[in-house]
Amino acid sequence: MVMAPEPEIVLVEGAEGLGDAFEVRFEVFVGEQGVPEEIEVDDLDDVADHFVARSGDVPLGTVRLLTRVREGVGVLGRLAVREPARGTGLGAALVRAVEDHARARGLSAIELHAQTHAAGFYARLGYTAFCPVHGRPGEAGFSKCPCTGPGEYGPEEMEAGIPHVWMRREL
């Protein structure tokens, strides 16, 4: 029996690399989660740093990092792992790759807008909930945050018909 090569995570450029990222994103977000095709790819893809995890020539996962949103803060997004590779640690490896890249770019924190069902995954990686308007847990405004609801990990809001929560990690 021939074993598939261990996945390699690479920073991708050009149409081929982005094609692999989009292939995974469309399978996971559009195919599995019902996100409308027209909002899955956006203008931010043109300015983001994209990573793809591949086993041989097969793309298994992807994530992007926006580095020009706010001084010192990157925004992680579009983390997707194909079903056969879930539960293998690949998602965490993609997040670590983004964190390493962010540090190398001089960023001091990463924020993300997590689907609530994935918030526990990010919490295990050191991310904590916050409200972009009212701050972080433990800060005066957070406990009285009037946003869309308390949620298990903080105020929830809908994106593409899926509940999300803002999370952040200092690097």
Order of alpha helices (4+ residues) and beta strands (2+ residues): beta-alpha-alpha-beta-beta-beta-alpha-beta-alpha-beta-beta-beta
